Amino acid sequence: MSDQSLHELPPDLPAPEDDGAADGLEGRAVPAIALESTTGEKVDLATAGQGTLVVYVYPRTGTPGQPLPPGWQQAPGAFGCTAENCAFRDHARQLAEVGARVLGVSAQPLGEQLEFAAREQMPYPLLNDSRLALAETLALPTFEIAGMRLYRRLTFVAHRGKIERVFYPVFPPDEHPRDVVAWLAERKLR
């Protein structure tokens, strides 16, 4: 798979449906879970954002020259992680201007996340949750494909340690960061 094709979404990309798996997250506390990051330090989600924290959870990014898992483009909500990550990267300044700290979370192996973060020049940490600790603690939605259990794509916005807004399902993934910026700008959380 070429680098360019990982950044572009196909016109026939299947949209995920809201299965209710993220219901009940709003109002919950951000759990105290420390995860390895692409910056080399552990990041505790409960203390990561003193004000506003945006956590986008995604299945896994692609690697140029590596084949996608079988059925990846046909699985609603799977394809598009590279485009979503790059869109959040491209909106990092706007998110900072509205007072938000951004973190990406995936169950993808840390080595792959490190390679991706360096290649795409990610300006904030990507967190590794290969044990799916957030799925266990917050009951975040997951799916299985090609022998892997991965997160379904969702984003939560927390303010002062409490989840205020959940975006689920996320579609299209490359336009989603703009929706998060707009929501934060409207709410003026600080």
MOQUI-V342488 format. One record per backbone hydrogen bond with DSSP energy under -0.5 kcal/mol. NH is the residue of the N-H (numbers start at 1). CO is the residue of the C=O. If there is no record, write none. Layout:
BEGIN
NH & CO
NH & CO
END
This chain:
BEGIN
6 & 2
6 & 3
7 & 3
7 & 4
8 & 4
13 & 10
14 & 73
19 & 17
23 & 20
25 & 22
27 & 163
28 & 25
30 & 161
33 & 31
35 & 33
35 & 43
36 & 128
37 & 41
38 & 126
40 & 37
43 & 35
45 & 33
45 & 43
47 & 44
48 & 44
49 & 45
50 & 48
52 & 99
53 & 158
54 & 101
55 & 53
55 & 156
56 & 54
56 & 103
57 & 55
57 & 154
58 & 105
65 & 1
66 & 63
72 & 69
75 & 71
75 & 72
76 & 74
77 & 14
78 & 75
79 & 72
79 & 75
83 & 6
84 & 80
85 & 81
86 & 82
87 & 83
88 & 84
89 & 85
90 & 86
91 & 87
91 & 88
92 & 89
95 & 91
96 & 92
97 & 93
98 & 94
99 & 96
100 & 95
101 & 52
103 & 54
104 & 125
105 & 56
106 & 127
107 & 59
112 & 109
113 & 109
114 & 110
115 & 111
116 & 112
117 & 113
118 & 114
119 & 115
120 & 116
121 & 117
121 & 118
122 & 117
127 & 104
128 & 36
129 & 106
129 & 127
132 & 129
136 & 132
137 & 133
138 & 134
139 & 135
140 & 134
143 & 150
145 & 148
148 & 145
150 & 143
150 & 148
152 & 141
154 & 57
155 & 167
156 & 55
157 & 165
158 & 53
158 & 156
159 & 162
160 & 51
162 & 159
163 & 28
164 & 157
164 & 162
165 & 157
167 & 155
168 & 166
170 & 153
171 & 169
175 & 172
176 & 172
178 & 175
179 & 175
179 & 176
180 & 176
181 & 177
182 & 178
183 & 179
184 & 180
185 & 181
186 & 182
187 & 183
188 & 184
189 & 184
END
